[in-house]
Amino acid sequence: IIVLGHTGCGAIKAMVEEIDDEEISSFINVAREGVEKAKTKCGCAGTHDELLRHAEEEIVILSAENLKSYPSVQTALAENRVTIRPWLFDMASGELLQYDTDFKEFVPLTAHNKTSENA
């Protein structure tokens, strides 16, 4: 299962800037925790763009983790029938990134595959 987010997300920008938008209210309610984690990660020294990027990343990670709370997904994971992969598409560079649990960061998917093949 691939959970794919993207940079430049208007909904995440609205959350960070605390804009009330009825069309994205259900997403905002789910993703609020990701923005709070991003604020903690960035601290006071982080720029607005850094906060947006961290929020985008955290929300993809949290969404992937949330899938694990569904009984059918729990069963499939326990039986090794599925894996969950948090991905992020960088709209500016066109790069596809995958969350690397060892490094705790998003890395280019091609570099991740090369590392996995050599292991």
Disulfide bonds with the S-S distance in Angstrom:
none
